[in-house]
Amino acid sequence: MAGILEYKCPCCGGAIEFNSAVQKMKCPYCDTEFEMDTLREFDDAQIQEEHQPDWKEVEPEREELSDDGNLVTYVCESCGGEIVADRTMASSRCPYCDNPVIAMKQLSGMMKPDLVIPFKLNKDQAKENLKKHLLGKILLPKAFRTENKIEEVKGVYVPFWLFDCEADADIRCRATRVSCWSSGDYEYTETSHYLVSRSGELAFDMVPADGSSKMADDLMESIEPYRYEDAVDFQTAYLAGYLADKYDVSSEECYERVNKRIEESTERALMNTIQGYATCVPESKDIRLKQGDIRYALLPVWVLHTKYKGQLYTFAMNGQTGKFVGDLPMDKGKATRIMGGVFVAVTAVTMALVTLLLG
């Protein structure tokens, strides 16, 4: 069996977990609170113990529970129940007693994160933000607001790679300025053509790329940005009460995606310095990247699943800032009526103008 860690309240013996409201560990049974720093030595001791080999008795762990070897079995220290999870699971809850458990093996050595941004918002706030997300959506089916049922709300620490990078860039554009004037019965237009060049150096800090194949990249990018000034050195105690996975997408596998984001941001920054032209079209660009530090971090995400007419809809909320995203169904009948109304209005205005001009 693989080893797990559970935090117990020294006052009542109950399972304690991280409380986002007070930013401390808190016992839900006796309300005793614990500062995060008081648990740091305990975490370090657990990690050190996890690295100590037992030369007298070597027994393979029960990890290959499926044909693809993707499952691991853990034993809950509170109730003795077996917890079956995939090999990336780092933090979860016992399905029998609901106590939070942490898989230390997934968080030690090279797999130990450098940073973590603790949850700032709780489950109730995630549900409330879902309601706000539905406001003002005129094409949303009316029944969706009342008939959609929340199937699951889970707080997840998603593994991210944070890249530091420097970019040296040169860009050349074709630009135009247009002048118009009148003389007598004639209208004149003069178009002047210019070759515009820009060069610059930009520094990027903590460009994120999620390291989980379970999370859609576009969904994770949509809830950015995070405030990295709130990031702290990793402690396993922050994970208590939440779900967490170790990365299964390496930093090397993220290079292409991150480089593309940096190159696009660099080009956009240089283009924004070009002002006063009617048109400006890039002709050539040369962007050279120099990669710096790469850090491994766990970032907070609330994931919500709702069901409507048998279809599952997924939403995500930044667990630090509250930014909320997710796809919604569309009332096709309402959309058709709106488009029809717009067409009628445009036609009426056009006919009025024609009548005025001909009259």
C-alpha positions as CSV (number, residue, x, y, z in Angstrom):
1,M,0.0,0.0,0.0
2,A,1.2,3.5,-0.8
3,G,1.7,5.9,2.1
4,I,-0.5,8.9,2.8
5,L,-0.5,11.8,5.3
6,E,-3.5,13.0,7.3
7,Y,-3.5,16.0,9.6
8,K,-5.2,15.4,13.0
9,C,-6.3,18.0,15.5
10,P,-4.3,17.5,18.7
11,C,-7.4,18.8,20.7
12,C,-10.1,16.5,19.5
13,G,-8.5,14.1,17.1
14,G,-10.6,15.3,14.1
15,A,-9.2,15.8,10.6
16,I,-8.1,19.4,10.1
17,E,-7.8,21.1,6.7
18,F,-6.8,24.4,5.2
19,N,-9.5,27.1,5.6
20,S,-9.4,29.7,2.8
21,A,-11.3,32.3,4.9
22,V,-8.8,32.5,7.7
23,Q,-5.8,31.3,5.7
24,K,-5.0,28.8,8.5
25,M,-5.4,25.1,9.2
26,K,-8.7,24.7,11.1
27,C,-10.5,21.9,12.8
28,P,-14.2,21.7,11.6
29,Y,-15.2,19.9,14.8
30,C,-13.8,22.1,17.6
31,D,-12.9,25.2,15.5
32,T,-9.2,25.2,16.7
33,E,-7.0,27.1,14.3
34,F,-3.3,26.5,13.5
35,E,-0.8,28.8,11.9
36,M,0.7,27.4,8.7
37,D,4.3,27.9,10.0
38,T,3.6,25.6,12.9
39,L,3.2,22.7,10.5
40,R,6.3,23.3,8.4
41,E,8.6,21.2,10.7
42,F,6.0,18.4,10.7
43,D,5.9,18.5,6.9
44,D,9.7,18.4,6.6
45,A,9.9,15.4,9.0
46,Q,7.2,13.5,7.0
47,I,9.1,14.1,3.7
48,Q,12.4,13.1,5.2
49,E,10.8,9.9,6.6
50,E,9.3,9.1,3.1
51,H,12.9,9.0,1.8
52,Q,14.2,6.6,4.3
53,P,14.6,3.1,2.8
54,D,13.6,0.0,4.7
55,W,16.4,-2.5,3.9
56,K,14.9,-5.2,6.1
57,E,11.6,-5.6,4.3
58,V,11.1,-4.7,0.7
59,E,7.6,-5.3,-0.5
60,P,6.2,-3.9,-3.8
61,E,3.4,-1.5,-3.4
62,R,0.0,-2.4,-4.8
63,E,0.0,0.1,-7.6
64,E,-1.0,-1.9,-10.7
65,L,-4.7,-2.4,-10.2
66,S,-5.7,-2.0,-13.8
67,D,-4.4,-3.3,-17.1
68,D,-2.6,-0.1,-17.9
69,G,-1.1,0.2,-14.4
70,N,-2.6,3.6,-13.8
71,L,-4.2,3.0,-10.4
72,V,-2.8,3.1,-6.8
73,T,-4.4,1.9,-3.6
74,Y,-4.1,3.9,-0.4
75,V,-5.4,3.0,3.1
76,C,-7.2,5.7,5.1
77,E,-5.6,6.0,8.6
78,S,-8.8,7.2,10.1
79,C,-11.3,4.5,9.0
80,G,-9.1,1.8,7.3
81,G,-11.0,2.2,4.0
82,E,-9.2,1.6,0.7
83,I,-8.8,4.7,-1.5
84,V,-8.3,3.9,-5.2
85,A,-6.9,6.7,-7.3
86,D,-4.9,7.2,-10.4
87,R,-1.1,7.6,-10.2
88,T,-1.2,11.4,-10.5
89,M,-3.4,11.9,-7.4
90,A,-1.5,14.0,-4.8
91,S,-4.4,15.1,-2.5
92,S,-8.0,13.8,-2.1
93,R,-10.6,12.7,0.4
94,C,-11.5,9.3,1.7
95,P,-14.7,8.1,0.0
96,Y,-15.8,6.5,3.3
97,C,-15.1,9.0,6.1
98,D,-14.5,12.1,3.9
99,N,-11.2,12.8,5.7
100,P,-8.6,14.7,3.6
101,V,-5.6,12.6,2.7
102,I,-2.3,13.6,1.0
103,A,0.0,11.2,-1.0
104,M,3.4,12.2,0.2
105,K,5.2,10.2,-2.6
106,Q,3.7,12.5,-5.2
107,L,5.0,15.6,-3.5
108,S,8.6,14.7,-2.6
109,G,12.0,14.9,-4.4
110,M,11.8,16.2,-7.9
111,M,8.0,16.1,-7.8
112,K,7.8,18.6,-4.9
113,P,6.3,21.9,-6.0
114,D,8.3,25.1,-5.5
115,L,5.3,27.3,-4.9
116,V,1.7,27.2,-4.1
117,I,-1.0,29.9,-4.2
118,P,-3.5,29.1,-1.4
119,F,-7.2,29.2,-2.1
120,K,-8.8,32.5,-1.2
121,L,-12.4,31.7,-2.2
122,N,-14.5,28.8,-0.9
123,K,-17.1,26.5,-2.4
124,D,-20.1,28.7,-1.6
125,Q,-18.4,31.6,-3.4
126,A,-17.9,29.4,-6.5
127,K,-21.6,28.5,-6.5
128,E,-22.5,32.2,-6.2
129,N,-20.2,33.2,-9.0
130,L,-21.9,30.6,-11.2
131,K,-25.2,32.4,-10.6
132,K,-23.6,35.8,-11.5
133,H,-22.1,34.2,-14.7
134,L,-25.6,33.5,-15.9
135,L,-26.8,37.1,-15.5
136,G,-27.1,39.2,-18.7
137,K,-26.9,36.2,-21.1
138,I,-29.9,37.0,-23.3
139,L,-29.4,33.9,-25.5
140,L,-29.4,31.6,-22.5
141,P,-32.4,29.3,-22.3
142,K,-34.7,30.6,-19.5
143,A,-35.1,27.1,-18.1
144,F,-31.3,26.7,-17.7
145,R,-31.3,29.1,-14.7
146,T,-33.7,27.0,-12.8
147,E,-33.4,23.5,-14.2
148,N,-29.6,23.1,-14.3
149,K,-28.3,20.9,-11.5
150,I,-24.9,21.2,-10.0
151,E,-23.5,17.7,-10.2
152,E,-20.1,18.5,-8.6
153,V,-18.1,21.3,-7.1
154,K,-14.5,20.6,-6.4
155,G,-11.5,22.7,-5.3
156,V,-8.4,21.5,-7.2
157,Y,-4.8,22.5,-7.0
158,V,-3.8,22.3,-10.7
159,P,-0.1,21.7,-11.4
160,F,1.5,24.6,-13.4
161,W,4.9,25.3,-14.9
162,L,6.0,29.0,-14.5
163,F,8.5,30.2,-17.0
164,D,10.8,33.2,-16.8
165,C,12.0,34.4,-20.2
166,E,13.7,37.3,-22.0
167,A,12.8,38.3,-25.5
168,D,14.9,40.3,-28.0
169,A,12.8,41.3,-31.0
170,D,13.0,43.2,-34.3
171,I,9.9,43.9,-36.3
172,R,9.4,45.7,-39.6
173,C,6.0,46.9,-40.9
174,R,4.5,48.5,-44.0
175,A,2.3,51.5,-42.9
176,T,0.2,54.1,-44.6
177,R,-1.1,57.6,-43.9
178,V,-4.1,58.9,-45.9
179,S,-4.9,62.5,-46.5
180,C,-8.2,63.8,-48.1
181,W,-9.1,67.2,-49.4
182,S,-11.4,69.0,-51.8
183,S,-10.7,71.4,-54.6
184,G,-13.6,72.8,-56.6
185,D,-15.7,69.9,-57.7
186,Y,-13.1,67.3,-57.0
187,E,-12.2,65.1,-54.0
188,Y,-8.6,64.1,-53.6
189,T,-7.0,61.3,-51.6
190,E,-3.3,60.9,-51.1
191,T,-1.9,57.7,-49.6
192,S,1.7,57.8,-48.3
193,H,3.6,54.6,-47.7
194,Y,6.2,54.1,-44.9
195,L,8.5,51.4,-43.7
196,V,8.4,51.3,-39.9
197,S,10.8,49.4,-37.7
198,R,10.8,48.6,-34.0
199,S,13.3,46.8,-31.8
200,G,13.1,46.0,-28.1
201,E,13.9,43.8,-25.2
202,L,11.1,42.4,-22.9
203,A,11.3,40.4,-19.7
204,F,8.6,37.9,-18.8
205,D,8.1,36.5,-15.3
206,M,6.1,33.4,-14.4
207,V,4.4,32.7,-17.7
208,P,2.0,29.8,-16.8
209,A,1.4,26.6,-18.6
210,D,-0.8,23.9,-16.9
211,G,1.0,20.6,-16.4
212,S,-2.1,18.5,-16.3
213,S,-3.5,16.6,-19.2
214,K,-6.9,16.4,-17.4
215,M,-7.4,20.2,-17.7
216,A,-8.2,21.9,-21.0
217,D,-5.4,24.4,-21.8
218,D,-7.9,27.0,-23.1
219,L,-10.0,26.7,-19.9
220,M,-7.0,27.2,-17.7
221,E,-5.7,30.2,-19.8
222,S,-9.2,31.8,-19.6
223,I,-9.1,32.1,-15.8
224,E,-5.8,33.9,-15.8
225,P,-4.2,36.0,-14.5
226,Y,-3.1,34.9,-11.0
227,R,-1.5,37.3,-8.6
228,Y,1.9,35.7,-8.0
229,E,2.8,38.0,-5.1
230,D,0.5,35.7,-3.0
231,A,2.5,32.7,-3.9
232,V,4.3,31.0,-0.9
233,D,6.8,28.2,-0.5
234,F,5.1,24.9,-0.9
235,Q,3.6,23.1,2.2
236,T,1.6,20.0,2.0
237,A,-0.8,21.4,4.6
238,Y,-2.3,23.8,2.1
239,L,-3.6,20.8,0.2
240,A,-5.6,19.4,3.1
241,G,-9.3,19.4,2.2
242,Y,-8.7,19.9,-1.6
243,L,-7.9,17.8,-4.5
244,A,-4.5,17.9,-6.2
245,D,-2.6,16.1,-8.9
246,K,1.1,16.0,-9.7
247,Y,2.0,17.0,-13.2
248,D,1.7,14.5,-16.0
249,V,2.8,17.0,-18.7
250,S,6.5,17.9,-18.4
251,S,7.9,21.4,-18.7
252,E,9.6,20.3,-22.0
253,E,6.3,19.4,-23.4
254,C,5.0,22.9,-22.7
255,Y,7.9,24.7,-24.5
256,E,6.1,25.2,-27.8
257,R,2.9,26.5,-26.2
258,V,4.7,28.9,-23.9
259,N,7.1,30.1,-26.6
260,K,4.1,30.9,-28.8
261,R,2.4,32.9,-26.0
262,I,5.6,34.9,-25.4
263,E,6.2,35.6,-29.1
264,E,2.6,36.8,-29.6
265,S,2.9,39.0,-26.5
266,T,6.2,40.4,-27.7
267,E,4.9,41.2,-31.2
268,R,1.7,42.8,-29.7
269,A,3.8,45.0,-27.3
270,L,6.0,46.3,-30.2
271,M,3.0,46.9,-32.5
272,N,1.3,48.9,-29.8
273,T,4.2,51.4,-29.9
274,I,3.3,52.2,-33.6
275,Q,0.8,55.1,-33.6
276,G,-0.5,57.6,-36.1
277,Y,-0.9,55.4,-39.2
278,A,-4.1,54.5,-41.1
279,T,-2.8,50.9,-41.6
280,C,0.2,49.0,-40.3
281,V,0.9,45.5,-41.4
282,P,3.9,43.4,-40.2
283,E,6.2,42.5,-43.0
284,S,8.9,40.6,-41.1
285,K,9.8,39.8,-37.5
286,D,12.7,38.2,-35.6
287,I,12.0,37.2,-32.0
288,R,14.8,35.6,-30.1
289,L,14.0,34.0,-26.7
290,K,16.3,33.3,-23.8
291,Q,14.8,31.0,-21.3
292,G,15.3,31.6,-17.6
293,D,14.1,29.8,-14.5
294,I,11.3,27.3,-14.6
295,R,9.3,26.7,-11.4
296,Y,6.7,24.1,-10.5
297,A,3.6,25.5,-8.8
298,L,0.1,24.4,-7.7
299,L,-2.6,27.0,-8.4
300,P,-6.1,27.0,-7.0
301,V,-9.1,26.3,-9.3
302,W,-12.7,25.6,-8.5
303,V,-14.3,23.2,-11.1
304,L,-18.0,23.0,-11.4
305,H,-20.1,20.5,-13.4
306,T,-23.8,21.1,-14.1
307,K,-26.2,19.0,-16.0
308,Y,-29.0,20.3,-18.2
309,K,-31.2,18.1,-20.5
310,G,-28.8,15.3,-20.1
311,Q,-25.7,17.3,-21.1
312,L,-22.8,18.1,-18.8
313,Y,-21.4,21.6,-18.7
314,T,-18.1,22.4,-17.2
315,F,-17.1,25.7,-15.5
316,A,-13.9,26.9,-13.9
317,M,-13.2,29.6,-11.4
318,N,-9.9,31.1,-10.4
319,G,-9.7,30.1,-6.7
320,Q,-7.7,33.3,-5.9
321,T,-9.3,36.1,-8.0
322,G,-12.8,34.7,-8.7
323,K,-12.6,35.0,-12.5
324,F,-15.2,32.6,-13.8
325,V,-15.5,31.0,-17.3
326,G,-17.5,28.3,-19.0
327,D,-19.6,27.5,-22.0
328,L,-23.4,27.9,-21.9
329,P,-26.3,26.5,-24.0
330,M,-28.0,28.8,-26.5
331,D,-31.7,29.2,-27.1
332,K,-31.8,28.8,-30.9
333,G,-35.4,30.1,-31.2
334,K,-34.5,33.2,-29.3
335,A,-31.4,33.8,-31.4
336,T,-33.5,33.4,-34.6
337,R,-36.0,35.9,-33.3
338,I,-33.3,38.4,-32.4
339,M,-31.6,38.1,-35.8
340,G,-35.0,38.4,-37.5
341,G,-35.7,41.6,-35.5
342,V,-32.3,43.1,-36.4
343,F,-32.9,42.3,-40.1
344,V,-36.3,44.0,-40.1
345,A,-34.9,47.0,-38.3
346,V,-32.0,47.4,-40.8
347,T,-34.4,46.9,-43.7
348,A,-36.7,49.6,-42.3
349,V,-33.9,52.1,-41.8
350,T,-32.6,51.4,-45.4
351,M,-36.0,51.9,-46.9
352,A,-36.4,55.1,-45.0
353,L,-33.1,56.4,-46.3
354,V,-33.9,55.4,-49.9
355,T,-37.3,57.2,-49.6
356,L,-35.7,60.3,-48.2
357,L,-33.1,60.4,-51.0
358,L,-35.6,59.8,-53.8
359,G,-38.2,62.1,-52.4
